[in-house]
Amino acid sequence: MEQTLYKVSSAMKKLDVCRATIYRMASRGELVLVKISERATRVTAESIDKAIAAGKAKS
């Protein structure tokens, strides 16, 4: 099964938060980050949808 992944910058736009907030949410387990290379990180669409549904970000 293929997951939809977003760049951190796209996740920032979808959630209307800054980069630091994306990483804080990930450290609290509210977002799932996937490391796809040494310099590239993506956020799962499922975790973004859950964060929006839980009201954890401005929407």
N, C-alpha and C positions, 0 to 999 in steps of 0.2 A: 504494500500500500504506500503510495507516494504522499508525503506531507507537503502542504504549501508552506513555504518559508518566506519571510520578509526581511529585507535589509533593516538594520537598526534605524536608519533614517526614515524608512517607510513606516516602521512601527511607531516612531516618534510622531509622525503626522497623523496616523490613525488614532492614536491615543491622546494627541494634543499635549504631549509632555516633552521635557528635555531629555537629552542623552543620559544624563546622570540618573534621572528617574527610571529610565528603562533598566539600567544596571542595578539600581536599588530594588526595583520590583523583582528582578531575576534573583537577586541574593535572598529575598524573602520567599522565593518559590512561587511568586505570582505570575511570572513569565518564564517560558522555557527557551533558553538560548542553545543554539546548535553551532558548534565550531566546525566550519567546513574547510578551513585551511589555516595556516599560521596567522594570517592577517584578516580573515573574514569570519564574521559571526552573523548568524541569522536568528530570527525570532519565529517560533511556530505560530501559524495562523490560529490554531486551536487555543493557544494560551492567550493570544490577543483577544479573541472572542470571549473567553472566560473572564478576562479582566474587565472588559466592557460590560458584560452581563452582571458582574459583581459590583460594578460601580466604583472600581478601584482607580479609574482615570477619568479625566474630564471627557465628556462625549457630547 
